[in-house]
Amino acid sequence: MPGPHFVVIGNGPAGNEAALTLREKAPDARVTIITRNLGGSYRPHLIPEFIAGNIPEKGLFAVTPDTYTEKNIKFRHGQRVVDLDPEKKTLTLDHKEVIPFDGVIIAVGGMPRIPEYLKVFEHSMLTLKTMEDARRWISTLAETDSVLLIGGDLTSLAVTKALLSLGKKIYFMLTEHAFWPLRPDEALFAEVSDRLACKGVDVISGKTLEGLASTSENSFIVRFDDRRELEVGMIGAFFGLAPDIGFLRRSGIRMDRGLLVDEYLCTGFEGVYATGDCAQIYHPELRDYWVSIGYANAEVLGRTAANNLLGGKDQTAVAAESIFEAEGINVNTSWWMEF
Ligand SMILES: Cc1cc2nc3c(=O)[nH]c(=O)nc-3n(C[C@H](O)[C@H](O)[C@H](O)COP(=O)(O)OP(=O)(O)OC[C@H]3O[C@@H](n4cnc5c(N)ncnc54)[C@H](O)[C@@H]3O)c2cc1C
């Protein structure tokens, strides 16, 4: 009799660890990864270093497709899950194929968010999440000397460092979303502004972007509410990541900002787990939901979900140390009550 079929959706740090753990601990099971991205499992936190030219593209990958083949994990990349029925235990791909499973781990992470008031300019802004995004940044940067970074989340500080090392002129627009997921306060604003200014960054704060015109492929005129205009070669948007779970809206799986799971990462449907950046996890003592984001946490959470899908009862923990460091600011990315 064939073993159970376990599917992992997503092969970021959480999904990758989940699939490898399932493979190791359930040798008779069929394990399938379905992921929208092409290629192996990459480490998004190294992307700024890749853009700076400090590490080669292959240095970003924790695992290549060959590893999955060697480990007898069916790897379906470039395929998007568009629906999931947790009762019938089926999921549907964008080309309408329906795939049955005995257990599933949803590890779909987050996607860059653009605030509503800026959506009208979305097509002129580059975000940075996937390998395709990273390649687009590199090719666009080759054609331009000046960059406006808008939003100011923690990732954008790492990107600023990378762009400065490439000799680019940086305009850094701080908004109310700055330092996401930290809550900005005036002291932090002032400290980061000073540090950036010392490095030659032109910090723009207290202004709203009002207009954007493109004069050629790599030339934008940006207009602020005080009528100041700025010409730059490219614009990067950094407003943090939001769980990428819209495709599950009709599934019946409970969701808030992320997918709501118990302390074992179970959605409440037997055999259906969620983990990594897309999960909002119940804490029985806090009697509330919490999240832990970041690379190290995602790996731990991926392993926990796999162990529990296999019948374990591992209470969710977080990585011993999960620190996001940017511009001298250290952020513990664990146990947040909101995101
Ligand atoms: C530029 C950048 C810099 C960062 N720097 C740091 C840092 O310094 N320190 C740190 O701790 N963290 C950092 N992070 C955050 C860290 O990378 C994330 O917390 C981590 O990747 C989350 O892992 P995950 O597996 O939960 O989700 P993700 O890595 O987002 O992976 C999600 C996976 O799901 C797949 N997917 C999504 N939707 C579907 C679908 N419908 N169908 C099929 N597949 C789907 C995607 O293709 C992807 O494989 C950074 C992130 C970025 C983008």
The ligand as an SDF file (V2000), in Angstrom:
LIG
                    3D

 53 58  0  0  0  0  0  0  0  0999 V2000
   14.9540   41.4350    0.8230 C   0  0  0  0  0  0  0  0  0  0  0  0
   14.6690   40.7350    2.1260 C   0  0  0  0  0  0  0  0  0  0  0  0
   15.5460   40.8430    3.1920 C   0  0  0  0  0  0  0  0  0  0  0  0
   15.3010   40.1920    4.3990 C   0  0  0  0  0  0  0  0  0  0  0  0
   16.2070   40.2750    5.4230 N   0  0  0  0  0  0  0  0  0  0  0  0
   16.0150   39.5550    6.5560 C   0  0  0  0  0  0  0  0  0  0  0  0
   16.9890   39.5390    7.6110 C   0  0  0  0  0  0  0  0  0  0  0  0
   18.0220   40.2160    7.5310 O   0  0  0  0  0  0  0  0  0  0  0  0
   16.7600   38.7650    8.7100 N   0  0  0  0  0  0  0  0  0  0  0  0
   15.6380   37.9990    8.8070 C   0  0  0  0  0  0  0  0  0  0  0  0
   15.4740   37.2830    9.8020 O   0  0  0  0  0  0  0  0  0  0  0  0
   14.6830   38.0040    7.8490 N   0  0  0  0  0  0  0  0  0  0  0  0
   14.8440   38.7560    6.7240 C   0  0  0  0  0  0  0  0  0  0  0  0
   13.8950   38.7530    5.7460 N   0  0  0  0  0  0  0  0  0  0  0  0
   12.6280   38.0330    6.0010 C   0  0  0  0  0  0  0  0  0  0  0  0
   12.7670   36.5200    5.7480 C   0  0  0  0  0  0  0  0  0  0  0  0
   13.3350   36.3100    4.4990 O   0  0  0  0  0  0  0  0  0  0  0  0
   11.3780   35.8940    5.8480 C   0  0  0  0  0  0  0  0  0  0  0  0
   10.9210   36.0630    7.1820 O   0  0  0  0  0  0  0  0  0  0  0  0
   11.4070   34.4030    5.4970 C   0  0  0  0  0  0  0  0  0  0  0  0
   11.7950   34.2280    4.1590 O   0  0  0  0  0  0  0  0  0  0  0  0
   10.0350   33.7720    5.7070 C   0  0  0  0  0  0  0  0  0  0  0  0
   10.0760   32.4520    5.2720 O   0  0  0  0  0  0  0  0  0  0  0  0
    8.7620   31.6840    4.7930 P   0  0  0  0  0  0  0  0  0  0  0  0
    9.2150   30.3530    4.3330 O   0  0  0  0  0  0  0  0  0  0  0  0
    7.7190   31.7530    5.8540 O   0  0  0  0  0  0  0  0  0  0  0  0
    8.1750   32.5180    3.5650 O   0  0  0  0  0  0  0  0  0  0  0  0
    8.8200   32.9730    2.1940 P   0  0  0  0  0  0  0  0  0  0  0  0
   10.2930   33.0180    2.2740 O   0  0  0  0  0  0  0  0  0  0  0  0
    8.0920   34.2140    1.8310 O   0  0  0  0  0  0  0  0  0  0  0  0
    8.4290   31.8160    1.1760 O   0  0  0  0  0  0  0  0  0  0  0  0
    7.1190   31.6730    0.6870 C   0  0  0  0  0  0  0  0  0  0  0  0
    7.0710   30.6070   -0.3850 C   0  0  0  0  0  0  0  0  0  0  0  0
    5.7110   30.3660   -0.7490 O   0  0  0  0  0  0  0  0  0  0  0  0
    5.5850   30.3160   -2.1580 C   0  0  0  0  0  0  0  0  0  0  0  0
    4.1840   30.6860   -2.4780 N   0  0  0  0  0  0  0  0  0  0  0  0
    3.5030   31.7870   -2.0590 C   0  0  0  0  0  0  0  0  0  0  0  0
    2.2310   31.7230   -2.4830 N   0  0  0  0  0  0  0  0  0  0  0  0
    2.0990   30.5650   -3.1720 C   0  0  0  0  0  0  0  0  0  0  0  0
    1.0210   29.9250   -3.8580 C   0  0  0  0  0  0  0  0  0  0  0  0
   -0.2180   30.4610   -3.8840 N   0  0  0  0  0  0  0  0  0  0  0  0
    1.2540   28.7590   -4.4920 N   0  0  0  0  0  0  0  0  0  0  0  0
    2.4950   28.1880   -4.4730 C   0  0  0  0  0  0  0  0  0  0  0  0
    3.5580   28.7340   -3.8300 N   0  0  0  0  0  0  0  0  0  0  0  0
    3.3560   29.9070   -3.1790 C   0  0  0  0  0  0  0  0  0  0  0  0
    6.6470   31.2670   -2.6690 C   0  0  0  0  0  0  0  0  0  0  0  0
    6.9780   30.9440   -3.9920 O   0  0  0  0  0  0  0  0  0  0  0  0
    7.7880   30.9690   -1.6760 C   0  0  0  0  0  0  0  0  0  0  0  0
    8.4900   29.8240   -2.1010 O   0  0  0  0  0  0  0  0  0  0  0  0
   14.1170   39.4200    4.5370 C   0  0  0  0  0  0  0  0  0  0  0  0
   13.2110   39.3180    3.4600 C   0  0  0  0  0  0  0  0  0  0  0  0
   13.4750   39.9800    2.2710 C   0  0  0  0  0  0  0  0  0  0  0  0
   12.4890   39.8400    1.1360 C   0  0  0  0  0  0  0  0  0  0  0  0
  1  2  1  0
  2  3  1  0
  2 52  2  0
  3  4  2  0
  4  5  1  0
  4 50  1  0
  5  6  2  0
  6  7  1  0
  6 13  1  0
  7  8  2  0
  7  9  1  0
  9 10  1  0
 10 11  2  0
 10 12  1  0
 12 13  2  0
 13 14  1  0
 14 15  1  0
 14 50  1  0
 15 16  1  0
 16 17  1  0
 16 18  1  0
 18 19  1  0
 18 20  1  0
 20 21  1  0
 20 22  1  0
 22 23  1  0
 23 24  1  0
 24 25  2  0
 24 26  1  0
 24 27  1  0
 27 28  1  0
 28 29  2  0
 28 30  1  0
 28 31  1  0
 31 32  1  0
 32 33  1  0
 33 34  1  0
 33 48  1  0
 34 35  1  0
 35 36  1  0
 35 46  1  0
 36 37  1  0
 36 45  1  0
 37 38  2  0
 38 39  1  0
 39 40  1  0
 39 45  2  0
 40 41  1  0
 40 42  2  0
 42 43  1  0
 43 44  2  0
 44 45  1  0
 46 47  1  0
 46 48  1  0
 48 49  1  0
 50 51  2  0
 51 52  1  0
 52 53  1  0
M  END
$$$$
